[in-house]
């Protein structure tokens, strides 16, 4: 499988390059980034044969079988369409779009093209959340509440590497997207209630810097989600699963019980790296000609819920 990683020198582009290096029978044959000097240097450092500053050049190549888009969110819909028009399966980093309208267009294009088009809902693949899902599926656990905190300190327009961004991130359409999709995935259905409230918008960035979201599943489970770009402290997303039989705290690929005792996840998946696991699913689905976990059509319900939350905030 020959892969192009677009947005390759961004924070998550690099994570995908590292992940793909651990997967057998996969080669990154092309990388794309907007600055020629940077993308050429990255290709040389990684031993990648082709680098370009436009996606069009990459997807026109015969040695590109599939594409991973780790590009700015606002470009995802247009670029996903271009990939599928070129006959290339595509994995779109979260979120697949920053509006319900664009999300629906991507889903319609996937159905028309009949290609694998996957949204990068990595929380489905983190071993910590997989462990919980396995317990739910076996009937050993039932979620009563998910209490989630997503905290960053980003009062300037910077990325996860602390570098200036050319686009603006969003608490709802990016960071809440992780949790909304995960809650619906873990409770096996679209939220029957969803609403939110937001704090003041940043004077320059024009986005809310603080947000609170509440969700309710059909079975009565609830989710409370707090998000902030104002948090000057430990950064990241922390999940507390309050279940009928125990409490569990998930932090990316790690899991603890309610008393912070670590839980062994070594037998959950072939890797303890969620990014690698989502890339493995993408590649396997292409090779096996099947619908992947995280197909854009499956994730669309989360985007509908995000749209409902946005409208509830006015």
Residue, then its C-alpha position, 0 to 999 in steps of 0.5 A: x500500500x503506497x500512501x500520500x500524507x498531506x499536511x505531513x509536517x504538521x503535528x498530526x501529519x508527523x504522527x501519521x508518518x511515525x505510525x505508518x513506519x510501524x505497519x508492514x507492507x506500507x510505504x509513504x511515497x508522497x508527502x504534501x505541505x504548503x512550504x516547499x523548503x519544509x516539505x522537501x526537507x521532511x521528505x529528505x529526512x524520512x527518505x520519501x521519494x516525492x514531495x509537493x506543495x499541492x495535493x493535486x500533484x500528489x494524487x495524480x501519481x501512479x505510486x499513490x494508492x491512498x491518501x491521509x489528509x492531515x491538512x487544515x479543517x477548512x480544506x477537508x471537504x474540497x480535498x476529500x472530493x479531489x482524492x475520491x475524484x482521482x480514485x484514491x481512498x482517503x482518511x480525513x483527520x478529525x474533523x472530517x469538516x467544520x459544518x454539517x453541510x460539508x460533512x453531508x457532501x463528503x458522505x454523498x461523494x463517498x457513496x457515489x465513488x464507492x471508495x473507502x472514506x474514513x473520518x479520523x475518529x481516533x478515540x474509537x481506536x485508542x486501546x483505553x476506549x477499546x477496552x471499555x467497548x469490549x466490556x460493553x459488548x460482552x455485557x460486563x459494563x453499562x455506562x451511566x455517565x461520561x464526564x470529559x474534560x478537554x483543556x488547552x492553553x491557546x490564546x494565540x493561533x498555534x498548533x499542538x507543536x506551539x507553532x503559528x497556524x494558518x487556520x483557526x481551530x474550533x472547540x465544537x467542530x474539532x475537539x467536541x467532535x471526539x467526545x460526541x462521536x465516542x459517546x454515541x459509539x459507546x452507547x450505540x446510537x445518536x444522542x436523544x438530547x444535545x445542547x451546549x453553552x459557550x463563553x465569550x469569543x476571543x477578540x481576534x480569533x473570533x471563536x469561543x474559548x470556553x464551552x460546556x456540552x451535555x448529551x443523553x443517550x437513548x438508554x439514559x446514559x449522560x455525557x458532560x463535556x467541558x472544553x477550554x482554550x483558556x486552561x493554564x495547566x495540564x493539557x489534553x482530554x481526560x475521560x471518566x467513565x462512571x459505570x454500573x460496575x466500576x469507574x474508569x479514567x481514560x487518557x488517550x492510550x492509557x486507562x486507570x480504575x477510579x483509584x488511579x490504578x493502571x489497567x493492563x491494555x496489552x492484549x487489547x490491540x496489536x499496538x498501544x498507539x491510537x494513531x497507528x491503530x486507525x491507520x491500520x484500520x484504514x489500510x485493512x479496509x482498503x485491502x479487504x474491500x470493506x467498510x471501515x470502522x469510522x466510515x464517514x457515513x457512520x460518523x455523520x450522526x456525530x456531525x448532526x449532533x454537533x450542528x444541533x449543539x451549535x444551533x442550541x447555543x445561538 
